[in-house]
Amino acid sequence: MNIGQGVIELDVHGCTWYQARAIIDSTLKRASKSTYRIRIIHGCNNGTRLRDMVRKYYANHAKVKRIELGLNPGQTDLILRELYG
């Protein structure tokens, strides 16, 4: 886990579905008010189960404002608040 500048980066590839969810849930619970983005690295070469779980489950999470997909298919960003605005 890398914390800095309002972005938390989690590397969950290689985790099971349940391990990844536990890590992400605890990070969401502990995220400070200065955190505006949680970048989840779930990988993409060994299947899509983690990616699909992150994108479907957390799209409706109370703390997540929106999901952002980057150019890297192995990562998904959870946006907790807008940085500006």
MMTF fields as JSON, N, C-alpha, C and O atoms, coordinates in Angstrom:
{
  "mmtfVersion": "1.0.0",
  "mmtfProducer": "UNKNOWN",
  "numBonds": 339,
  "numAtoms": 340,
  "numGroups": 85,
  "numChains": 1,
  "numModels": 1,
  "chainsPerModel": [1],
  "groupsPerChain": [85],
  "chainIdList": ["A"],
  "bondAtomList": [4, 2, 8, 6, 12, 10, 16, 14, 20, 18, 24, 22, 28, 26, 32, 30, 36, 34, 40, 38, 44, 42, 48, 46, 52, 50, 56, 54, 60, 58, 64, 62, 68, 66, 72, 70, 76, 74, 80, 78, 84, 82, 88, 86, 92, 90, 96, 94, 100, 98, 104, 102, 108, 106, 112, 110, 116, 114, 120, 118, 124, 122, 128, 126, 132, 130, 136, 134, 140, 138, 144, 142, 148, 146, 152, 150, 156, 154, 160, 158, 164, 162, 168, 166, 172, 170, 176, 174, 180, 178, 184, 182, 188, 186, 192, 190, 196, 194, 200, 198, 204, 202, 208, 206, 212, 210, 216, 214, 220, 218, 224, 222, 228, 226, 232, 230, 236, 234, 240, 238, 244, 242, 248, 246, 252, 250, 256, 254, 260, 258, 264, 262, 268, 266, 272, 270, 276, 274, 280, 278, 284, 282, 288, 286, 292, 290, 296, 294, 300, 298, 304, 302, 308, 306, 312, 310, 316, 314, 320, 318, 324, 322, 328, 326, 332, 330, 336, 334],
  "bondOrderList": [1, 1, 1, 1, 1, 1, 1, 1, 1, 1, 1, 1, 1, 1, 1, 1, 1, 1, 1, 1, 1, 1, 1, 1, 1, 1, 1, 1, 1, 1, 1, 1, 1, 1, 1, 1, 1, 1, 1, 1, 1, 1, 1, 1, 1, 1, 1, 1, 1, 1, 1, 1, 1, 1, 1, 1, 1, 1, 1, 1, 1, 1, 1, 1, 1, 1, 1, 1, 1, 1, 1, 1, 1, 1, 1, 1, 1, 1, 1, 1, 1, 1, 1, 1],
  "groupList": [{"groupName": "MET", "atomNameList": ["N", "CA", "C", "O"], "elementList": ["N", "C", "C", "O"], "formalChargeList": [0, 0, 0, 0], "bondAtomList": [1, 0, 2, 1, 3, 2], "bondOrderList": [1, 1, 2], "singleLetterCode": "M", "chemCompType": "L-PEPTIDE LINKING"}, {"groupName": "ASN", "atomNameList": ["N", "CA", "C", "O"], "elementList": ["N", "C", "C", "O"], "formalChargeList": [0, 0, 0, 0], "bondAtomList": [1, 0, 2, 1, 3, 2], "bondOrderList": [1, 1, 2], "singleLetterCode": "N", "chemCompType": "L-PEPTIDE LINKING"}, {"groupName": "ILE", "atomNameList": ["N", "CA", "C", "O"], "elementList": ["N", "C", "C", "O"], "formalChargeList": [0, 0, 0, 0], "bondAtomList": [1, 0, 2, 1, 3, 2], "bondOrderList": [1, 1, 2], "singleLetterCode": "I", "chemCompType": "L-PEPTIDE LINKING"}, {"groupName": "GLY", "atomNameList": ["N", "CA", "C", "O"], "elementList": ["N", "C", "C", "O"], "formalChargeList": [0, 0, 0, 0], "bondAtomList": [1, 0, 2, 1, 3, 2], "bondOrderList": [1, 1, 2], "singleLetterCode": "G", "chemCompType": "PEPTIDE LINKING"}, {"groupName": "GLN", "atomNameList": ["N", "CA", "C", "O"], "elementList": ["N", "C", "C", "O"], "formalChargeList": [0, 0, 0, 0], "bondAtomList": [1, 0, 2, 1, 3, 2], "bondOrderList": [1, 1, 2], "singleLetterCode": "Q", "chemCompType": "L-PEPTIDE LINKING"}, {"groupName": "VAL", "atomNameList": ["N", "CA", "C", "O"], "elementList": ["N", "C", "C", "O"], "formalChargeList": [0, 0, 0, 0], "bondAtomList": [1, 0, 2, 1, 3, 2], "bondOrderList": [1, 1, 2], "singleLetterCode": "V", "chemCompType": "L-PEPTIDE LINKING"}, {"groupName": "GLU", "atomNameList": ["N", "CA", "C", "O"], "elementList": ["N", "C", "C", "O"], "formalChargeList": [0, 0, 0, 0], "bondAtomList": [1, 0, 2, 1, 3, 2], "bondOrderList": [1, 1, 2], "singleLetterCode": "E", "chemCompType": "L-PEPTIDE LINKING"}, {"groupName": "LEU", "atomNameList": ["N", "CA", "C", "O"], "elementList": ["N", "C", "C", "O"], "formalChargeList": [0, 0, 0, 0], "bondAtomList": [1, 0, 2, 1, 3, 2], "bondOrderList": [1, 1, 2], "singleLetterCode": "L", "chemCompType": "L-PEPTIDE LINKING"}, {"groupName": "ASP", "atomNameList": ["N", "CA", "C", "O"], "elementList": ["N", "C", "C", "O"], "formalChargeList": [0, 0, 0, 0], "bondAtomList": [1, 0, 2, 1, 3, 2], "bondOrderList": [1, 1, 2], "singleLetterCode": "D", "chemCompType": "L-PEPTIDE LINKING"}, {"groupName": "HIS", "atomNameList": ["N", "CA", "C", "O"], "elementList": ["N", "C", "C", "O"], "formalChargeList": [0, 0, 0, 0], "bondAtomList": [1, 0, 2, 1, 3, 2], "bondOrderList": [1, 1, 2], "singleLetterCode": "H", "chemCompType": "L-PEPTIDE LINKING"}, {"groupName": "CYS", "atomNameList": ["N", "CA", "C", "O"], "elementList": ["N", "C", "C", "O"], "formalChargeList": [0, 0, 0, 0], "bondAtomList": [1, 0, 2, 1, 3, 2], "bondOrderList": [1, 1, 2], "singleLetterCode": "C", "chemCompType": "L-PEPTIDE LINKING"}, {"groupName": "THR", "atomNameList": ["N", "CA", "C", "O"], "elementList": ["N", "C", "C", "O"], "formalChargeList": [0, 0, 0, 0], "bondAtomList": [1, 0, 2, 1, 3, 2], "bondOrderList": [1, 1, 2], "singleLetterCode": "T", "chemCompType": "L-PEPTIDE LINKING"}, {"groupName": "TRP", "atomNameList": ["N", "CA", "C", "O"], "elementList": ["N", "C", "C", "O"], "formalChargeList": [0, 0, 0, 0], "bondAtomList": [1, 0, 2, 1, 3, 2], "bondOrderList": [1, 1, 2], "singleLetterCode": "W", "chemCompType": "L-PEPTIDE LINKING"}, {"groupName": "TYR", "atomNameList": ["N", "CA", "C", "O"], "elementList": ["N", "C", "C", "O"], "formalChargeList": [0, 0, 0, 0], "bondAtomList": [1, 0, 2, 1, 3, 2], "bondOrderList": [1, 1, 2], "singleLetterCode": "Y", "chemCompType": "L-PEPTIDE LINKING"}, {"groupName": "ALA", "atomNameList": ["N", "CA", "C", "O"], "elementList": ["N", "C", "C", "O"], "formalChargeList": [0, 0, 0, 0], "bondAtomList": [1, 0, 2, 1, 3, 2], "bondOrderList": [1, 1, 2], "singleLetterCode": "A", "chemCompType": "L-PEPTIDE LINKING"}, {"groupName": "ARG", "atomNameList": ["N", "CA", "C", "O"], "elementList": ["N", "C", "C", "O"], "formalChargeList": [0, 0, 0, 0], "bondAtomList": [1, 0, 2, 1, 3, 2], "bondOrderList": [1, 1, 2], "singleLetterCode": "R", "chemCompType": "L-PEPTIDE LINKING"}, {"groupName": "SER", "atomNameList": ["N", "CA", "C", "O"], "elementList": ["N", "C", "C", "O"], "formalChargeList": [0, 0, 0, 0], "bondAtomList": [1, 0, 2, 1, 3, 2], "bondOrderList": [1, 1, 2], "singleLetterCode": "S", "chemCompType": "L-PEPTIDE LINKING"}, {"groupName": "LYS", "atomNameList": ["N", "CA", "C", "O"], "elementList": ["N", "C", "C", "O"], "formalChargeList": [0, 0, 0, 0], "bondAtomList": [1, 0, 2, 1, 3, 2], "bondOrderList": [1, 1, 2], "singleLetterCode": "K", "chemCompType": "L-PEPTIDE LINKING"}, {"groupName": "PRO", "atomNameList": ["N", "CA", "C", "O"], "elementList": ["N", "C", "C", "O"], "formalChargeList": [0, 0, 0, 0], "bondAtomList": [1, 0, 2, 1, 3, 2], "bondOrderList": [1, 1, 2], "singleLetterCode": "P", "chemCompType": "L-PEPTIDE LINKING"}],
  "groupTypeList": [0, 1, 2, 3, 4, 3, 5, 2, 6, 7, 8, 5, 9, 3, 10, 11, 12, 13, 4, 14, 15, 14, 2, 2, 8, 16, 11, 7, 17, 15, 14, 16, 17, 16, 11, 13, 15, 2, 15, 2, 2, 9, 3, 10, 1, 1, 3, 11, 15, 7, 15, 8, 0, 5, 15, 17, 13, 13, 14, 1, 9, 14, 17, 5, 17, 15, 2, 6, 7, 3, 7, 1, 18, 3, 4, 11, 8, 7, 2, 7, 15, 6, 7, 13, 3],
  "groupIdList": [1, 2, 3, 4, 5, 6, 7, 8, 9, 10, 11, 12, 13, 14, 15, 16, 17, 18, 19, 20, 21, 22, 23, 24, 25, 26, 27, 28, 29, 30, 31, 32, 33, 34, 35, 36, 37, 38, 39, 40, 41, 42, 43, 44, 45, 46, 47, 48, 49, 50, 51, 52, 53, 54, 55, 56, 57, 58, 59, 60, 61, 62, 63, 64, 65, 66, 67, 68, 69, 70, 71, 72, 73, 74, 75, 76, 77, 78, 79, 80, 81, 82, 83, 84, 85],
  "secStructList": [7, 3, 3, 3, 6, 6, 3, 3, 3, 3, 3, 7, 6, 6, 1, 7, 2, 2, 2, 2, 2, 2, 2, 2, 2, 2, 2, 2, 2, 2, 7, 7, 6, 6, 7, 7, 3, 3, 3, 3, 3, 7, 7, 1, 6, 6, 7, 1, 2, 2, 2, 2, 2, 2, 2, 2, 2, 4, 4, 4, 7, 6, 6, 7, 7, 3, 3, 3, 3, 7, 1, 1, 6, 6, 3, 3, 3, 3, 3, 7, 1, 7, 1, 7, 7],
  "xCoordList": [0.851, 0.0, 0.894, 1.81, 0.623, 1.384, 0.441, -0.552, 0.748, -0.116, 0.658, 1.776, 0.06, 0.685, -0.08, -0.619, -0.13, -0.737, -2.212, -2.708, -2.932, -4.351, -4.698, -5.873, -3.687, -3.916, -3.372, -2.242, -4.192, -3.751, -3.682, -4.626, -2.578, -2.402, -2.344, -1.526, -3.229, -3.279, -2.957, -3.511, -2.07, -1.751, -2.376, -1.884, -3.467, -4.179, -4.065, -4.646, -3.313, -3.239, -2.448, -1.442, -2.922, -2.381, -3.193, -3.017, -4.085, -4.967, -6.182, -6.511, -6.839, -8.131, -9.17, -8.902, -10.346, -11.452, -11.745, -11.942, -11.776, -12.097, -10.989, -11.271, -9.736, -8.611, -8.628, -8.457, -8.833, -8.847, -9.96, -9.749, -11.138, -12.256, -11.975, -12.323, -11.362, -11.031, -10.028, -10.159, -9.032, -8.022, -8.66, -8.413, -9.472, -10.106, -11.088, -11.105, -11.902, -12.87, -12.18, -12.62, -11.107, -10.413, -9.755, -9.692, -9.267, -8.662, -9.719, -9.48, -10.869, -11.965, -12.376, -12.667, -12.399, -12.805, -11.795, -12.172, -10.502, -9.436, -9.059, -8.274, -9.589, -9.196, -9.535, -10.643, -8.563, -8.765, -9.508, -9.74, -9.871, -10.582, -9.714, -10.234, -8.395, -7.502, -7.377, -6.873, -7.828, -7.765, -8.906, -10.074, -8.562, -9.598, -9.63, -10.576, -8.618, -8.551, -7.863, -6.839, -8.448, -7.799, -7.562, -8.503, -6.304, -5.915, -5.688, -4.83, -6.464, -6.38, -5.714, -6.206, -4.598, -3.895, -4.321, -3.939, -5.112, -5.668, -5.093, -5.352, -4.33, -3.76, -4.791, -5.988, -4.324, -5.258, -4.823, -5.573, -3.655, -3.15, -3.67, -3.707, -4.063, -4.499, -6.001, -6.446, -6.773, -8.222, -8.755, -8.003, -10.062, -10.705, -11.555, -12.316, -11.438, -12.298, -12.114, -13.104, -10.882, -10.651, -11.101, -11.734, -10.778, -11.187, -12.701, -13.224, -13.395, -14.856, -15.447, -16.406, -14.885, -15.367, -15.2, -16.132, -14.024, -13.763, -14.726, -15.331, -14.868, -15.684, -17.177, -17.903, -17.646, -19.08, -19.439, -20.388, -18.696, -19.044, -18.867, -19.739, -17.749, -17.46, -18.123, -18.086, -18.715, -19.477, -20.666, -21.117, -21.181, -22.349, -22.013, -22.91, -20.735, -20.305, -20.602, -20.44, -21.034, -21.436, -20.313, -20.587, -19.069, -17.959, -17.386, -16.621, -17.738, -17.165, -18.105, -19.256, -17.574, -18.373, -18.502, -19.57, -17.392, -17.402, -16.185, -15.232, -16.238, -15.132, -14.483, -15.172, -13.164, -12.434, -11.511, -10.718, -11.631, -10.786, -9.648, -9.872, -8.442, -7.293, -6.882, -7.561, -5.782, -5.243, -4.682, -4.602, -4.294, -3.771, -4.953, -5.663, -5.192, -6.335, -6.191, -7.145, -5.027, -4.787, -5.021, -4.662, -5.624, -5.903, -7.254, -7.74, -7.842, -9.116, -8.988, -8.457, -9.469, -9.431, -10.814, -11.803, -10.871, -12.091, -11.976, -11.072, -12.859, -12.833, -13.752, -14.953, -13.181, -13.942, -14.513, -15.567, -13.827, -14.298, -13.547, -12.485, -14.113, -13.46, -12.313, -12.457, -11.2, -10.032, -10.288, -9.928, -10.902, -11.209, -12.705, -13.342, -13.252, -14.661, -15.52, -16.725],
  "yCoordList": [-1.172, 0.0, 1.23, 1.347, 2.125, 3.357, 4.515, 4.692, 5.311, 6.435, 7.728, 7.876, 8.657, 9.949, 10.793, 10.284, 12.082, 13.041, 12.759, 13.094, 12.147, 11.891, 10.656, 10.397, 9.885, 8.665, 7.475, 7.5, 6.443, 5.191, 4.169, 4.026, 3.464, 2.432, 1.06, 0.819, 0.172, -1.188, -2.171, -2.088, -3.095, -4.148, -5.437, -6.031, -5.87, -7.061, -8.225, -9.285, -8.033, -9.176, -10.288, -10.05, -11.491, -12.639, -12.984, -14.059, -12.085, -12.354, -13.132, -13.129, -13.796, -14.379, -13.267, -12.146, -13.587, -12.627, -12.114, -10.914, -13.014, -12.645, -11.812, -10.857, -12.172, -11.397, -9.976, -9.01, -9.856, -8.542, -7.682, -6.504, -8.258, -7.494, -7.049, -5.928, -7.888, -7.521, -6.369, -5.45, -6.416, -5.353, -4.038, -2.99, -4.095, -2.88, -2.312, -1.102, -3.161, -2.692, -2.014, -0.959, -2.615, -2.006, -0.689, 0.238, -0.601, 0.647, 1.734, 2.878, 1.398, 2.367, 2.855, 4.037, 1.969, 2.322, 3.272, 4.184, 3.046, 3.842, 5.092, 5.905, 5.263, 6.4, 7.723, 7.919, 8.615, 9.917, 10.851, 10.523, 12.007, 12.989, 13.536, 14.049, 13.435, 13.929, 12.935, 13.286, 11.711, 10.693, 10.914, 10.944, 11.067, 11.257, 10.127, 10.039, 9.258, 8.192, 6.972, 7.083, 5.803, 4.547, 3.805, 3.41, 3.627, 2.929, 1.461, 1.119, 0.611, -0.821, -1.499, -1.433, -2.143, -2.902, -4.354, -5.018, -4.832, -6.178, -7.107, -8.31, -6.586, -7.408, -7.756, -7.547, -8.29, -8.652, -9.896, -10.387, -10.411, -11.54, -12.899, -13.839, -13.018, -14.313, -14.362, -14.928, -13.793, -13.803, -12.455, -11.517, -12.382, -11.093, -11.091, -10.152, -12.109, -12.214, -11.043, -10.467, -10.679, -9.551, -8.24, -7.419, -8.041, -6.811, -6.666, -5.603, -7.723, -7.673, -7.415, -6.654, -8.042, -7.824, -6.372, -5.762, -5.81, -4.421, -3.487, -2.613, -3.66, -2.739, -2.878, -1.887, -4.06, -4.248, -3.945, -3.207, -4.501, -4.356, -2.919, -2.385, -2.292, -0.971, 0.173, 1.316, -0.106, 0.925, 1.396, 2.53, 0.549, 0.899, 1.093, 1.148, 1.195, 1.374, 2.799, 3.745, 2.954, 4.259, 5.3, 6.482, 4.894, 5.852, 6.154, 7.107, 5.37, 5.533, 6.38, 6.02, 7.508, 8.411, 7.871, 7.933, 7.339, 6.77, 5.887, 5.934, 5.078, 4.207, 4.841, 5.336, 4.826, 5.372, 4.29, 3.695, 4.052, 3.069, 3.806, 4.791, 3.336, 3.981, 3.292, 2.384, 3.727, 3.098, 1.716, 0.87, 1.489, 0.19, -0.711, -0.416, -1.803, -2.664, -3.434, -4.072, -3.385, -4.083, -3.244, -3.65, -2.066, -1.237, -0.551, -0.292, -0.267, 0.443, 1.451, 1.129, 2.665, 3.698, 3.894, 4.021, 3.918, 4.271, 5.733, 6.106, 6.556, 7.982, 8.24, 7.981, 8.75, 8.988, 10.397, 10.63, 11.314, 12.702, 13.354, 12.889, 14.429, 15.167, 15.978, 16.578, 15.994, 16.727, 18.222, 18.934, 18.693, 20.109, 20.257, 19.419, 21.306, 21.545, 21.678, 21.882],
  "zCoordList": [0.0, 0.0, 0.0, 0.814, -0.901, -1.032, -0.755, -1.46, 0.276, 0.625, 0.425, 0.919, -0.299, -0.489, -1.471, -2.454, -1.211, -2.122, -2.39, -3.465, -1.431, -1.593, -2.392, -2.655, -2.786, -3.567, -2.776, -2.288, -2.662, -2.059, -3.177, -3.954, -3.258, -4.28, -3.609, -2.722, -4.052, -3.527, -4.631, -5.728, -4.347, -5.31, -4.794, -3.834, -5.434, -4.984, -5.967, -5.739, -7.07, -7.986, -7.316, -6.648, -7.512, -6.804, -5.567, -4.995, -5.142, -4.008, -4.487, -5.673, -3.552, -3.88, -3.894, -3.462, -4.389, -4.438, -3.032, -2.84, -2.047, -0.665, -0.018, 0.705, -0.276, 0.269, -0.288, 0.455, -1.594, -2.234, -1.659, -1.369, -1.492, -0.942, 0.482, 0.851, 1.282, 2.66, 2.688, 3.496, 1.812, 1.744, 1.301, 1.898, 0.266, -0.258, 0.761, 0.989, 1.373, 2.378, 3.556, 4.013, 4.047, 5.184, 4.79, 5.597, 3.561, 3.093, 2.958, 3.346, 2.422, 2.329, 3.715, 3.896, 4.672, 6.032, 6.683, 7.419, 6.4, 7.019, 6.233, 6.722, 5.044, 4.195, 4.878, 5.378, 4.887, 5.518, 4.567, 3.404, 5.084, 4.261, 3.144, 2.152, 3.289, 2.235, 1.082, 0.016, 1.284, 0.229, -0.752, -0.365, -2.014, -3.028, -4.048, -4.83, -4.06, -5.052, -4.456, -3.782, -4.72, -4.368, -5.681, -6.37, -6.005, -7.239, -6.904, -6.09, -7.538, -7.278, -8.469, -9.595, -8.203, -9.231, -9.061, -8.097, -10.004, -9.918, -10.968, -10.93, -11.892, -12.95, -14.003, -13.805, -15.126, -16.2, -16.959, -17.803, -16.687, -17.462, -17.006, -17.801, -15.769, -15.238, -15.0, -14.002, -15.88, -15.737, -15.314, -15.051, -15.256, -15.001, -13.735, -13.507, -12.926, -11.744, -10.781, -10.329, -10.458, -9.556, -10.178, -9.514, -11.444, -12.136, -12.114, -11.78, -12.466, -12.508, -11.128, -10.998, -10.095, -8.738, -8.338, -7.815, -8.577, -8.203, -8.932, -8.311, -10.209, -10.998, -10.732, -10.812, -10.424, -10.158, -8.71, -8.446, -7.783, -6.368, -5.885, -5.199, -6.237, -5.683, -6.454, -6.0, -7.583, -8.31, -7.485, -7.648, -6.604, -5.792, -4.315, -3.474, -4.003, -2.61, -2.157, -2.929, -0.919, -0.386, -0.421, -0.628, -0.226, -0.201, -1.579, -1.73, -2.575, -3.914, -4.764, -5.011, -5.198, -6.034, -7.457, -8.066, -7.976, -9.325, -9.514, -8.737, -10.565, -10.972, -12.188, -13.08, -12.224, -13.373, -13.928, -13.199, -15.215, -15.886, -16.568, -17.271, -16.365, -16.97, -18.259, -18.738, -18.803, -20.003, -19.711, -20.602, -18.467, -18.055, -17.696, -16.734, -18.437, -18.143, -16.835, -16.39, -16.221, -14.97, -13.735, -12.63, -13.908, -12.742, -12.873, -13.975, -11.728, -11.64, -10.512, -9.449, -10.732, -9.704, -9.109, -9.831, -7.781, -7.066, -6.688, -5.941, -7.18, -6.895, -5.695, -5.761, -4.606, -3.388, -3.342, -2.75, -3.958, -4.072, -5.216, -5.629, -5.718, -6.792, -6.198, -5.132, -6.875, -6.381, -6.406, -5.468, -7.462, -7.605, -7.802, -8.44, -7.263, -7.538, -6.391, -6.542]
}
